[in-house]
Amino acid sequence: MNTPLSKEMLFTYFSGQATVLQKQLIEEWLGEPGNVERYFEWLQEWENGHPQFLPDVEQAFKHVQTMLEGPPASGDSARESKGTVPLRWRNWLRVAAAVLLMAGAGGYFYHDALIYRHYRTGYAQSRTVALNDGSRVSLLPNSDLKLLRWGFGRIGRDVYLTGEAGFVVTHQVDHQPFTVYTLDHGKVTVLGTEFFVYTRKKGTQVVLSKGKVQISSAEMAVPLDMKPGEKASVATDGKIAIQPLTVTELKDPVTWQEHHFHFDHTTLADASRELNAVFGLEIMVTDPALAARQVTGTFKARQADELLSVLSEMLDMRVQVEAGQVRLIPDSTDTN
């Protein structure tokens, strides 16, 4: 449920005149998906109207990039000796200090959005993201990919995934690993490969197409090696099982991205809860009669909208998407 919040309230907060209750409402609002980017859009709009408080963000970003990419300053190499902090880490500490100063000057208290960049997809939406290191990520619907705003590919290649995504990872000359952190505190570490990751509350699955990956979980800290043509499943208790893909899955890569649902006189309310767990959705069925309708059969769906489309025809209902929620409502043409 989205917390209503007006632009005027945020402008009051930016000016330093917000009440304790307003600050609490803003914090709750920022905790909801999709509101963080809106926060920064309105912050920029407010700062443009108050130039006395407007920092030179572009110049600050250029300064950060210069520190990360530029050659050592004269004398820095000579001053490095055993027991001292390496120059690249000293530069990173300077960057961190600069980010903190910028956060204080701008009044940012939502540090995650400042430090990390999010790539999100909504219901029935997919997108391909090209990363700075040359890698590509294909995000499936209702997914979120998080990575550093600055320094990705230089100080590390760590990404955080909630949902489903296919990865084509480029190999680096310095053999820098690429690590995907999953929702269950596990991780998939690779050097250069193609693989698919599914990670939601129901568990995590990894399918390897090319190359080599290591997968670990909170329960099994010692990583397990995967070979091409294998699928790893991480249960909710952290146990990892690796098995070969079937002949059908090897012939058609789309099949291992399909989800299988078996319903036996299952009410729509129970079926919706299963879809919520698998696809990370928020499906609402508020009509009691509709929620009690039953469905029987085995279904395959790569995306939630594929299955919801079939259920819509079977149960005489409509799918309505509002503010990130998927609502199932009786078809208005149904007079029975």
N, C-alpha and C positions, 0 to 999 in steps of 0.2 A: 504494500500500500504506500503510495507516494505521499510524502509530507508536503502540503502546499506551502509555497514560499514565494514571495514577491521580490521583484528586482529592487523595489524601494527599501525593503528590509535589509538586503545585502548592502545597498548604498549607505544605509545608516550605520551598518557594521564597519564598512570601509572607512567611514569618517570618524570612527572611534566613539560613537554615541549609542551603540547597541546596549540594550539591557541584558541582564543575566539570562532571562527567559529567551530573548531573541538569539543570544549566542548558543543556547542549548538547542533551539530549533534549527539553526544553521548547521550545527554539528550533526544532528540527526539526518538532515537533508543531504549533507555531503556523504553520508554513509550509504546512500541509495545509488544503484548503478545509473550511469548516464548524467548525474548531476555535477560531477567534478569539472568536466569540460565547460559546462554552462557557467560554473562559478568563475573560472578564469576568463571567460568571454565577458561577463559582467564586470569583473575586476578591471579588465583592460578598458572597457567603456567608461567606467568611473574615473580611472586614472587619466584618460584622455581629456576628461572634463575638469581635472584638477591638476594642471601641469606643475604646480609647485611641489607635488608629491610624486611626479612621474620619474622613475629611474631610467637610465639609459640601458635598457635590458639588452638591446642588440649589441652594444659595445661590450657589455659584460660577457655575453656569450662568445664574442670574438676573442676576448682576453682569455677565457677558459680554453677555447680551442687552440690558441697560440701556445698556452702552457702545456697542453697535452701533445701537440704535434710538433712544436718548434724544437730546434736544436738546443742543447744545453747552453746556458749563459756562460760567458767567458769566465774561466776559473772554476766552474762547478765541478768538472771532471777531476781537476787537481785536488779539490777539497774533499772528494769522496775517498774514504779510507775504510779499513776494516773496523767494524763496530758502528759505523754511521748508517743512517737511514739512506737507502739508495735514492738517487735523484728522481727516478720515476715515481717513487712513493711520496717523496717530499712534494712533488708537483701535484699528486693526487690529494694530499692533505691540504695544499693551498686551494685546490678546486673545491674540496669539501667546505673549507672555511668560507670561500666566496659564496657558495650556495647558501650556507647558513646566514650570512650577512644579507643576501638578497631576500631570503625568506623573512628575516626580521624587518627589513625595510618595507616589504610589500604587505606585511601582516598575514602571511600564509601560515595557517596552522595545520593544513592538510598536506603534510610533507610527502606522502606517497605520490600524489599527483605532481609535485614539484620535481621529485627525483626520478620518477618512472614515467614512461610513456605507455599508454594503454591502446591496444587495437581491439575493438569490440565488434561483434556482429549481433544483429537482432534476430527475431523470429523469421525464419525462411530467408535469411540473408547470408551470403558467403562473400569472402573477399580474399585477395592474395596480397601479401605484404612483402615488399623487397627490403631486406635489412641492409645495414651499412657494410656488412662484411661480405655481401654478395649472396647470402643465403636467401631462400624464399620460403614463406610460410603460407599455406592455404588454410584459412580459418573456415570451419563449418559453422552453421547457425548456432546462436546462443553460446558463443565462446568468447574468451578474453585472453589476450596475450599481453604480458607485461615485461618491459625491459628498460634498461637505463636510458634516460634522455640523452646523456652525454657520456662518451667514453666506451660505448658498446663496440666491441671489436678491437679495442686498444687495451683496456684494462680488464677485459673479460668478455665472455659470450654466454651469459646466463639469461635465460628467459623463464617466465612463470606462466603456466597454462592452466586455464579452467575451461573445460569443454573438449573440443575435438579439432585436430589440425594435422595437416600433412607437412612434413619438413623436407626440404632439399638443401642440405648443408654443404657449404664450400669448404674445402680443405685450406688451411693457412700454412704459409711457409714456415712459421715457427711452431707448427703442430698445436696451436691453441685449441683446447677442447671446446665443444659446444654442449651446454648442459640445459636440459629442460626439467624444471622443477614442477612436480605434479601436485594435485590438490591434496593427496594423502601423505604429503611430506616425503615422497619418493623422488628419485631423479633418474634421468636418462642422459648418459654422457657419450658423446660421439666425437670423432675427428672429421669425418667427411662421409656422408651417407644420405640415403633416402628412407624415411620411416614415417609412420603414422602413430599419433598418440590420442587416446581417448582417456580423459580423466574427469570424473564427476563423483558425486557422493556414493554412487553404486560401486565404484572401484576404478581401476586404471587398466588399460590395455595398450600394448605397444606392438606394432607389426613392422618388421624390418624388410625392406625391399632390396637395398644395396648397402654394402659396407659392413661395418661392425659397430655395435653399441654395447654399453654396459648399463644394466638396470639395477637399481637398489631401492629399498623401501625403509621405512622407519623400523620395521621389525627385522629386516635382513640387511644390515649395514654393509656386509661384504657383497660387492656387486657381482652379478651373474652376467656372463657374456652371451650375446645373442648372435645368431648367424642369419644370413639372408634366407627368407622363406619361413621364418619362425614367428610365432605370436606368443607374447608374454602377457599373462593376466595377473594383476595384483589384487588380491581380495581385500575386503575391508579390515581384516586382521593383520594385513601387511605381508602375508605369505605370497610368494611368487611362483607361478607355474609356467614353464616354457614348453610349447609343443609346436610341431610343424604345421604349416598351413595345409589345408586339404587340397586335392587336385583342382577342385572347382575354384577355390580361393586363389590358387596360383595362376589359373587361366584368366580369371576376371578379377582384377584388383578391387573393383567396386564392391564385390561381395563381402570382403572382410570389413567394409565400412558400414554394412547393413546391420540393423538391430532386429532381433527376432522377438516377436511377441506372441504368446499363446494365451488366448482367453477362452474360458469354459464357463459360460453363463456368468460372465464377469460384469458387474455393474459399471456404468460409465464413471462413477465416482472412484472406484478402485482402479480402473484402467487409466484414469487421469493421473492418479498418484504414481503409477508405474511410469507413465510418460514424463512426469515431473522429475523422477529419479534418473531416468536415462538421458533425457535431453536438457536437464537443468532449467526447465520452464516453470512458470507459475500459472498453472491452468486452474481456472475457477469454474465450478458448476453450481450455480446458486439456485437453480430451479429443482425442487425435490423430485418431481416426476421424471425430469430428464436424467437426474443423477441416478435414479433407480433403474433406468433402462439397461438391458443386458446385451452383451455381445459375445459371440462364440466364433472361434476360428483362429488360424495361425497367420500372422502377418509379418512381412518384411518391410522395413522402412529405413532409408539412409538418413532422412530428415523428418522432423516431427510433422511438418505440414503434409507429407505424403500419407501418413497414417491418419491424421485428423481429417483429411479430405475423404478417405474411405469411410471413416466413422460418421462423417457428416451425412453421407448418402444413406448409410445403413440405419441411422437413428433419427433422421429428419431433424437435423440441427444445423446451426450456423456457427462459424468461428469468427469471433470478433477480437481484434487486438487493440488494446488501449493502454498507453503508458507502461509498456513493458509486460502487461498481463495478457494472457490468452483466456478469453471468456467463451464458454460454450453455452449457447442459448437455443431454445426451441425455435424451429423454423416458423416464421410468422404465417407462412402459407398453410401450416398444418392445423386443420380445424378439428381433428379428433381429440 
